[in-house]
Amino acid sequence: MFKGMGGLGDMAGMMKKAQEMQAKVGEMQESLSSITVTGESGAGLVKATATAKGELIGLDIDPSIFKPDEKEMVEDLILAAVKDAQSRASERAQQEMGKITEGLGLPPGMKLPF
């Protein structure tokens, strides 16, 4: 159909694929708020739950760690659990994005959206 127009036929196909990918990315980003991950520290004494978007939505602390003289340790455990949850959220978001981009021939580990 576009035989006499050089690469315009290929360009139209590429634009269509780009639009499809943009729609899929939008859908995936919406779904990230319903995917949850849990990070933990202190052998599970402190657990933080976050969405794959990185939003902290829950914190579970074992009551056995509440001792007044260990306040600093408890704070460190909470911080470690939150960081773990955020790291897992980021990894999960990249996995979900990888599902969309795997058929595009992009280099491995390329992070989207740009």
C-alpha positions as CSV (number, residue, x, y, z in Angstrom):
1,M,0.0,0.0,0.0
2,F,2.8,2.4,0.9
3,K,5.3,0.8,-1.5
4,G,6.2,4.0,-3.4
5,M,6.5,6.2,-0.2
6,G,9.8,4.9,1.2
7,G,9.7,4.3,4.9
8,L,6.4,6.0,5.7
9,G,4.6,2.7,5.9
10,D,7.1,1.5,8.5
11,M,6.8,4.8,10.3
12,A,3.0,4.5,10.5
13,G,3.4,1.0,12.0
14,M,5.9,2.2,14.5
15,M,3.5,5.1,15.5
16,K,0.7,2.6,16.0
17,K,2.9,0.4,18.2
18,A,4.0,3.4,20.2
19,Q,0.4,4.4,20.8
20,E,-0.5,0.9,21.9
21,M,2.5,0.8,24.2
22,Q,1.5,4.1,25.7
23,A,-2.0,2.8,26.4
24,K,-0.6,-0.4,28.0
25,V,1.8,1.7,30.2
26,G,-1.1,3.8,31.4
27,E,-3.1,0.7,32.3
28,M,-0.1,-0.8,34.0
29,Q,0.6,2.3,36.0
30,E,-3.0,2.3,37.2
31,S,-2.7,-1.4,38.2
32,L,0.4,-0.7,40.3
33,S,-1.7,0.9,43.0
34,S,-3.5,-2.5,43.5
35,I,-0.3,-4.6,43.7
36,T,1.2,-4.8,47.2
37,V,4.6,-5.8,48.5
38,T,5.8,-6.3,52.1
39,G,9.2,-5.4,53.4
40,E,10.5,-6.5,56.7
41,S,13.3,-6.1,59.2
42,G,14.4,-7.6,62.5
43,A,13.5,-11.2,61.3
44,G,9.9,-10.1,60.7
45,L,9.4,-8.1,63.8
46,V,8.6,-5.0,61.7
47,K,6.8,-5.3,58.4
48,A,5.9,-2.4,56.1
49,T,3.4,-2.8,53.2
50,A,3.5,-0.6,50.1
51,T,1.9,-0.5,46.7
52,A,4.0,-1.1,43.7
53,K,3.9,2.6,43.2
54,G,5.9,3.0,46.4
55,E,3.0,4.3,48.6
56,L,3.3,3.1,52.2
57,I,-0.1,1.6,53.2
58,G,0.6,-0.5,56.3
59,L,3.0,-1.0,59.1
60,D,3.0,-4.0,61.5
61,I,5.2,-4.0,64.6
62,D,5.5,-6.9,66.9
63,P,4.7,-5.7,70.4
64,S,7.7,-7.5,71.9
65,I,10.1,-4.8,70.6
66,F,8.5,-2.0,72.6
67,K,11.0,-1.4,75.4
68,P,11.8,2.2,76.4
69,D,15.5,1.6,76.4
70,E,15.5,0.2,72.8
71,K,13.7,3.2,71.2
72,E,16.5,3.9,68.7
73,M,16.7,0.2,67.7
74,V,12.9,0.2,67.0
75,E,13.2,3.3,64.9
76,D,16.0,1.7,62.9
77,L,13.9,-1.4,62.3
78,I,10.9,0.6,61.2
79,L,13.1,2.6,58.8
80,A,14.7,-0.6,57.4
81,A,11.3,-2.2,56.8
82,V,10.0,0.9,55.0
83,K,13.1,1.0,52.8
84,D,12.8,-2.7,52.1
85,A,9.1,-2.3,51.1
86,Q,10.0,0.7,48.8
87,S,12.8,-1.3,47.2
88,R,10.5,-4.3,46.6
89,A,7.8,-1.9,45.2
90,S,10.3,-0.5,42.7
91,E,11.4,-4.0,41.6
92,R,7.8,-5.1,41.2
93,A,7.0,-2.0,39.1
94,Q,10.0,-2.8,36.8
95,Q,8.8,-6.4,36.5
96,E,5.3,-5.2,35.5
97,M,6.9,-2.7,33.0
98,G,9.0,-5.5,31.6
99,K,5.9,-7.5,30.7
100,I,4.8,-4.7,28.4
101,T,8.2,-3.9,26.9
102,E,9.6,-7.5,26.3
103,G,8.3,-7.7,22.8
104,L,9.7,-4.3,21.7
105,G,13.4,-5.3,21.4
106,L,14.6,-2.8,23.9
107,P,17.9,-3.4,25.7
108,P,17.6,-5.4,28.9
109,G,17.2,-3.3,32.0
110,M,16.0,-0.2,30.1
111,K,13.8,1.7,32.5
112,L,10.5,3.1,31.2
113,P,8.8,5.5,31.2
114,F,11.8,7.6,30.2
